[in-house]
């Protein structure tokens, strides 16, 4: 059996490739060649840009595969180029395909914190272009499936972390520890992170390889089973690296500027994924716990430190502006001290239900007993 993996060198790609090798596939990887990684066996590398039809076609002349997995490039172009070249097509997209949170189809409360695969999508051509093109991509893949060009399955990835991850989110924490910062600013508790460790995301996709009948024509959300706030993650990494610093919580509208610069969104609007479907259809369970995944990720970052101001940091968008952080901390503490001087009346409150001392006694605050 022959398999083509488009991408294959990112945080989930090597696990996908090695998983296919262990299943007996003769694997080829097609990627731009900017990043290389090692696999369990020597395999064919096809070095062409996966973002353009002409380059994809040049790399796949007279080639056919039993299975194609596309994790990178412009998937809508991939879906057209592999017609007649593959029996199965498994693709990876993201949550940007869901409609904006204020789309009226969500209802009067807007988008919920957890969305299912059949939720409203960004199918408005007048809406944000990137989101709309993600919807076009999914439609292109599924049209190919419906017309019988191949049997397809779509996975919607969250943010993938771990070794080889672009814009590796843990670097914002790890670098500040390595730089001996004494304070870390984080948003007030915050929403759960929409994340998945690369090996776990690969496992989700490989379940589709193992269960073709259950997964053909389906779309699946992927994320960690157990989700944690940014504070959970920062506290874990702090203990893991045996470091001491002060964690200073601020409103998201202020804290987000620390990691995204001026002009960053001042409201946290994460659309999170319901993964009931992939668990029910394919029996998905994590291979690696979140604590083990974070440990691997942090160790990898300390051993493979991104260059300051280099590719990873530019993708991440973190300015690492320490002097500005110190100025913000000082201003925040001064403002907090002023706010704490504002006085409010003392209130005597009681439990919402009666706690009578004798039969028939009405509800009353504690002072009345």
N, C-alpha and C positions, 0 to 999 in steps of 0.2 A: 504494500500500500504506500502511496506517495502523498506527502503532505507539504503544502506551502504555507509558511508563516510570514506574513507581511508585517515587518517590525521585528520583534523578537529579541531586541537588545535592551529593553527598558526594564522596569521593576517587576512586571509579570511575565514578560516574554521568555526569559530563560527557563522559567518553570513550565511554561506551556511547551516549549521545544523539548525539554528533557522528559516531560510527561508523554509526549508523542513518541519519542525514541523508545521509552520503556514499554510502550504499547505496540512496538514493532513497526512503526512508520519509518520510511525513508524520507527524512525531512530536509527541505531547502528553506533558507530564510532570505527574504528580499528586503533590503533596507538601503538607506542612502550612503552608508559607510562612514558616517561621522562618528559613530560610537560602535565599539566592538565589545564582545564579551565571550566568555568561554562556556561551552556546553559539555555535556557528558561524553559526547563523541564528536569526532570531526564531521562536519556537515557542509553542504554546499552553501556558499554565500552568493547571492545575486545582487550586485551593487548598482542599483538604479534608483532614481528619485520616485517614490511612490505617490507623489502628489500630482503627476501629470500623465495623461493618457498615452502620449507618444513614448515616454520613458518606460512606463509599465509594459506597453506592448513590445518594446524592443527587448525587454528582459524576459519576456514569456513567449517568444516566438516558438511555435511548434511544441509547446509544453502543455501537458495535461496533468491533473492531480485528482486523487480521490477526495481530498479535503483541502480547503483553503481557509486559513484563519487570518483575518485582517484586523490588526490592532493599531494600525498607524497609517498615515497618509490620508488622502481624500477618498473615503470609503465609497462614495457614490460613483467615483470613477472606477475604482476597483471592481465594483459590482457589475459595471458594464464590460470591462476588459476581460473578466474571467468567464463570461458566458461561453459555454461550449468547452471550457477548459477545466471545469471542476464539477464534481457531483454534489459536494456540500460546501456551503459558504457560511462561516461563523464570523460575525463582525462585532466590534467593540465601539460603542459611542458613549455618551454621557448624559447627565441630568439636565443639561441645557435645553434638551428637547421639550421639556415641560413648559407649559404656558407661564407667562409672567404672573406674579402673585396677585396682581390686581385684575387679572382677566375675569370678566363677569361669569364665565362658566364655572368658576370655583364656588360661586355662591356668595352670599352677603358677608361672610367672614373672611373671604379670600382663601388662598391655598392653605391646606392644613400642614402641620409639621411633617406628616408622613404620607407620601403619595404612592398610589398603586400604578402599575404599568398602563392601565386603561384610563388614566387621568387626562385632563385637557392638555393638548400639545401646542407647541408654538407653530401653528400652521398658517399664521397670518403673514402674507408677503410684505405687509407694511410695518411689521413689527421688527424687533432687533434682528439684523441680518444673520448673525452667527447662529442664533437659535433656530431661525427659519431654515437655514441650510442643513442643520442637524435633522430637522423634520424631513426635508427633501431627501436626505441620505437614507433615512429609515424607510421612506416610501419606495425609493429606488430598489433597495435590497428586497423588500417584501414583494414588490411587483415582479422582480425576477423569480422569486419563489413561486408566486401564484401562476406565472406563465410557464413554469416547468424548466427554467434554465438551470436551476440548481435547487437544493433543499437548504433553506437558510434558517439561522437562529441569530438573534440580536441580543447583546448584553449591554446594559447601561452601567458603566463603571462610575464609581465615586472618585475622590482624590486617592491616588495610589501612592503609598509610601513604602520605604524600605530601600535596600541597595539598588543603585542605578536609577532612582526616581528623579525625574526632572522637577525643579521647584520643590525640592524635598522639604516638607513643612517643619520637620524637626530641627533643621539647621538654624532657624531663628532662635531656638532655645540653646542648642548645643554650642553655637559659636559664642553666644554671650557668656556662657560658662567658661569656655576656653579663653575668652578675653577677660576673665576675672571681673565681670560686672557684679556689683553688690546689690542691685535691684532688678527686678523683672516686672514689667507692666503687663497686665492681662485684663481682658474684658471681664465685667462682673459675671462670674460663673459661665454664662453663655449657653448657647444651644449645643446639643450633641454634635460632634464632628461627623461629617459624611465622608467616611474613609474606608479603606481596605488595604491590608498588607498585600504586597505583590504576590506572594505565594498563595494566599487565600483566594485572591481574585483569579489566579490561574486555575486553581482547583475548581472554582465555580464553572469556568469555561470548559474544563476537561470533562466535567460531568455531562455536558452536552455531547461531547465526542463519544462517551460511553453509552449514552442513552439517546440515540438519534430519533427513535420513534416518538418518545415523550417530548422532545425539544424542537422538532421540526416545525417551522412556522411560528415559533414563540418568541416573545421578548421578555427578558428577565432583568430585574434590578439586582445590583450587587452592592453589598456593604458589609461592614463588620456586624456580627450578631449582637455584640454588646458594645454600646456606644458610650463615649465619655466626653465631658466638657474639656475645654482647653486647660482649665485649672487642674483637672485630673492628670492630664498628660504632662503638664509642667512639673507638678509635684512628683510624679513617678520618675521623670528624667533627673530631677534634682537629687532625689535619693539614690538613684541608680549610679550617678556619677559622684556620689558622696560629697555634695557641694552644699554650701550654706549661702543664702541670700534672702532678701526680703521680697515677698510677692506683694505687689501693690495693685489692688483691683481698682479699675476706673470704668466709667460708662463706656460702652462700645464705641460711641461716637468720638470719644477722645482716644481711647486705646488703639483703635484701628489705624490711626495715623502713624503710630509708632512703627507699624510693620508694613504699611502700604504708602506712607507719605501723605502730604497734603492732597486733597481732592479725593481721598479714599471714601467709599460708601460709609455713611454714618449710622446705618441701620443694618442689623444682622438679619438677612433674609434667606437663610439656608432652606432649600427644599430638600427634605430628606426622603430616603427610600424605604418603602415597605418591601420586605423580602419574603413574605409569606409564600409567594408563588414558587420561587426557586427551591424553597425548602420542601414544599408539598410535591412539586413535579419531579425534582431531581434529587431530593434528599440532602440538600446542601447543609453541611456543618463545617465550621472552621477547622482547618488542620493545625493552625498555630494560634495560640491564645494572644490577646492583645499585649499582655505584659511581655511575653517572649518575643513578639513581633517588634515592640518598641526597643527591647534590649538589642536585638539584631540590628535594627535600624541605627540606633545611637552608636553602637560599636563600629559599624561600617563608616559612619560619618567621621568619627574620631580618627579612623585609620585612612580615610580617603577624603581629607578636608577639601571642600570646594575652594577655589581661588577667590580671595576677596575681590568683589566687583566683577567676578567672572560670570560664566553662563548660568550656573545654578542660582547665584544670588540675583542676577538680572531677571530670571524667570520667576523667582520667588517674589521679587518686588520689595524686598526689605532694605531700607536705606542704611540700617545699622548706624543711625545718627545719634551717637551716645551723648554728645553735648546737648542736643535738643531734648533727649530723654531726661537728662538731669534737670534741665530747666523746667520741663513739664512736671516732673515729680515735685520740685520745689513749689511751683505755682499751685499744684493740686493740693499739697499738704497745707499751704497757707489758706486756700479756699475752704478746705475741709475744716480747718480750725475755726474759721469765721462761721461756717454753717453750724458747727456744734455749739456755738454760743447762742443760737436762736432758741428761745424757750417755748415750751408747749405746756398746756395744763396736764396735770397728772390725772389719769383716768382709772377709776375702779371698774374693772370688767369681771365678768363671770362666765362660766361655761354656758354654752348655748342651750343646754337642756336643764330642766329643774333638778335640783338636789335637795328636796324638801326634808326638813327636820321633823315634820309631823304630817299626817295625812291631809291632803287637799291644799297644802301650802303652795302659793303661786311662785313663779320664777322671781328671783331677786338677786342683785349683785352680792358678792360676799359680805360686804359691810352691813347688810341688813339681817344677817343671821347672828 
